[in-house]
Amino acid sequence: MTTLRQHPWGVAVRGLGRGLPERVVTNRDLEAVLDTSDEWIRTRTGIAERRVAAPEQATSDLAVIAAKEALAAAGWTPQDLDLLVVATATPDMIFPSTACVVQAALGAYQAGACDISAACSGFVYALSSVAAQIRAGAARRALVIGAETLSKIVNWQDRSTAVLLGDGAGAVALERVEDGAGEGLLSVYLGADGRGGDLLKQPAGGSRLPASAETVAQGLHYLQMNGREVFKFAVQIMGDAAEEALRRAGLTFADVDLYVPHQANVRIIEASAKRFGLPMEKVWVNIDRYGNTSSASIPIALYEAHQAGRLHPGDVVLLVAFGGGLTWGAAVLRWGAGR
Ligand SMILES: CC(C)(COP(=O)(O)OP(=O)(O)OC[C@H]1O[C@@H](n2cnc3c(N)ncnc32)[C@H](O)[C@@H]1OP(=O)(O)O)[C@@H](O)C(=O)NCCC(=O)NCCS
């Protein structure tokens, strides 16, 4: 099998950014409106609080904040971008894409722009796709953004989903470098199993069930999830995906300096780390503060790990995601010295 490492160009991270709504909703706040408890949420999920977008705040608004910060960190202007891709399951609207909204807000008019839909695996899918464009010579500098306002599609009366989710955005600036530069994306692995689509979905609002008074009355525009089945799938697939990505990079779990998993449930994260033989000191966990922000969770976690000084030149970073679709993806990065 051909691996990305055999292509002539490498793909390096040049900057990271994050965009969060100001409003914090704690478990205690949810106790007041739902039949739930702080204790249940903490012990079953690891979540203590989450951010929730303001009524007038859309996904692109958070994405733009993250994008500007990543551009500044890279030392680029919006005009330096060739490509801008947003991974999201909660676009501002079906079309135009959220990436086009962000492109206009940034004034990055020369950049191609599109969204990628792979639910919570969206960031890894977008990273893989943009890296392939860079390696193929279609772009030199690009932004990959994971951005969500899941609060807008959550049924706030459904305790089985409402307590889990949060809003936010993370952005990564990517640049073409000489292969063998000793930094950047070492491997990616993507997978999907559409047979599990019913486990996690937003049934109405597309062409199967266009939005109507009936779909709204039946609550079909809300996110629906079979939590137990998704849990089982997640624990299995995170291990399989991580193993395959590391194999493609010619590395093992012993080489991993930091594991940055999708933040869906701390018990899923801990189970995967245990299977990998990684101590929790090598795992970035921030689900306690944000809940599950879907495609934004990995870039937000990466941003925070970098801010905290946990990423050093030469470090091997393992990203693993899973989500609706069903989808999964893993990527291995060697952290560089920056620009
Ligand atoms: C959703 C999830 C936290 C539920 O945890 P769990 O330990 O599996 O809990 P269960 O579904 O077995 O429910 C246990 C009980 O808690 C109840 N419960 C569910 N949500 C609750 C809440 N917010 N507060 C209090 N009780 C709750 C259930 O009704 C159930 O009660 P019952 O035994 O009387 O029927 C867990 O399954 C999970 O994290 N799944 C994966 C979700 C995920 O990763 N989604 C995103 C994919 S990207």
The ligand as an SDF file (V2000), in Angstrom:
LIG
                    3D

 48 50  0  0  0  0  0  0  0  0999 V2000
  -24.1810    8.3420   26.7470 C   0  0  0  0  0  0  0  0  0  0  0  0
  -23.3570    7.6600   27.8250 C   0  0  0  0  0  0  0  0  0  0  0  0
  -22.6090    8.6730   28.6440 C   0  0  0  0  0  0  0  0  0  0  0  0
  -24.2950    6.9170   28.7440 C   0  0  0  0  0  0  0  0  0  0  0  0
  -23.5360    6.2930   29.7760 O   0  0  0  0  0  0  0  0  0  0  0  0
  -23.8600    4.8090   30.2130 P   0  0  0  0  0  0  0  0  0  0  0  0
  -23.0100    4.5100   31.3710 O   0  0  0  0  0  0  0  0  0  0  0  0
  -23.7370    3.9550   28.9810 O   0  0  0  0  0  0  0  0  0  0  0  0
  -25.3320    4.9220   30.6720 O   0  0  0  0  0  0  0  0  0  0  0  0
  -26.5840    4.1260   30.1190 P   0  0  0  0  0  0  0  0  0  0  0  0
  -26.8980    4.5600   28.7310 O   0  0  0  0  0  0  0  0  0  0  0  0
  -26.3140    2.6780   30.3540 O   0  0  0  0  0  0  0  0  0  0  0  0
  -27.6790    4.6560   31.1010 O   0  0  0  0  0  0  0  0  0  0  0  0
  -27.6510    4.3350   32.4570 C   0  0  0  0  0  0  0  0  0  0  0  0
  -28.8140    5.0060   33.1240 C   0  0  0  0  0  0  0  0  0  0  0  0
  -28.5480    6.4130   33.2270 O   0  0  0  0  0  0  0  0  0  0  0  0
  -29.6640    7.1330   32.7320 C   0  0  0  0  0  0  0  0  0  0  0  0
  -29.1790    8.3940   32.1750 N   0  0  0  0  0  0  0  0  0  0  0  0
  -28.8650    8.6730   30.8860 C   0  0  0  0  0  0  0  0  0  0  0  0
  -28.4750    9.9420   30.7930 N   0  0  0  0  0  0  0  0  0  0  0  0
  -28.5560   10.4710   32.0310 C   0  0  0  0  0  0  0  0  0  0  0  0
  -28.2690   11.7490   32.5600 C   0  0  0  0  0  0  0  0  0  0  0  0
  -27.8270   12.7650   31.7860 N   0  0  0  0  0  0  0  0  0  0  0  0
  -28.4250   11.9430   33.8780 N   0  0  0  0  0  0  0  0  0  0  0  0
  -28.8700   10.9420   34.6760 C   0  0  0  0  0  0  0  0  0  0  0  0
  -29.1570    9.7160   34.2220 N   0  0  0  0  0  0  0  0  0  0  0  0
  -29.0010    9.4870   32.9160 C   0  0  0  0  0  0  0  0  0  0  0  0
  -30.2780    6.2290   31.7130 C   0  0  0  0  0  0  0  0  0  0  0  0
  -31.6270    6.5710   31.5200 O   0  0  0  0  0  0  0  0  0  0  0  0
  -30.1240    4.8810   32.3520 C   0  0  0  0  0  0  0  0  0  0  0  0
  -31.1320    4.6850   33.2840 O   0  0  0  0  0  0  0  0  0  0  0  0
  -31.8310    3.2620   33.4180 P   0  0  0  0  0  0  0  0  0  0  0  0
  -30.7270    2.3130   33.8170 O   0  0  0  0  0  0  0  0  0  0  0  0
  -32.8410    3.5030   34.4830 O   0  0  0  0  0  0  0  0  0  0  0  0
  -32.3910    2.9490   32.0700 O   0  0  0  0  0  0  0  0  0  0  0  0
  -22.3750    6.6520   27.2150 C   0  0  0  0  0  0  0  0  0  0  0  0
  -23.0710    5.5840   26.6660 O   0  0  0  0  0  0  0  0  0  0  0  0
  -21.5180    7.2510   26.1610 C   0  0  0  0  0  0  0  0  0  0  0  0
  -20.6690    8.0910   26.4210 O   0  0  0  0  0  0  0  0  0  0  0  0
  -21.6580    6.7910   24.9040 N   0  0  0  0  0  0  0  0  0  0  0  0
  -20.8630    7.2650   23.8200 C   0  0  0  0  0  0  0  0  0  0  0  0
  -21.3760    8.5770   23.3740 C   0  0  0  0  0  0  0  0  0  0  0  0
  -20.4630    9.2360   22.4050 C   0  0  0  0  0  0  0  0  0  0  0  0
  -19.2880    9.0610   22.4410 O   0  0  0  0  0  0  0  0  0  0  0  0
  -21.0550   10.0180   21.5320 N   0  0  0  0  0  0  0  0  0  0  0  0
  -20.3680   10.8200   20.6160 C   0  0  0  0  0  0  0  0  0  0  0  0
  -19.8030   10.0670   19.5080 C   0  0  0  0  0  0  0  0  0  0  0  0
  -18.7660   11.1240   18.5860 S   0  0  0  0  0  0  0  0  0  0  0  0
  1  2  1  0
  2  3  1  0
  2  4  1  0
  2 36  1  0
  4  5  1  0
  5  6  1  0
  6  7  2  0
  6  8  1  0
  6  9  1  0
  9 10  1  0
 10 11  2  0
 10 12  1  0
 10 13  1  0
 13 14  1  0
 14 15  1  0
 15 16  1  0
 15 30  1  0
 16 17  1  0
 17 18  1  0
 17 28  1  0
 18 19  1  0
 18 27  1  0
 19 20  2  0
 20 21  1  0
 21 22  1  0
 21 27  2  0
 22 23  1  0
 22 24  2  0
 24 25  1  0
 25 26  2  0
 26 27  1  0
 28 29  1  0
 28 30  1  0
 30 31  1  0
 31 32  1  0
 32 33  2  0
 32 34  1  0
 32 35  1  0
 36 37  1  0
 36 38  1  0
 38 39  2  0
 38 40  1  0
 40 41  1  0
 41 42  1  0
 42 43  1  0
 43 44  2  0
 43 45  1  0
 45 46  1  0
 46 47  1  0
 47 48  1  0
M  END
$$$$
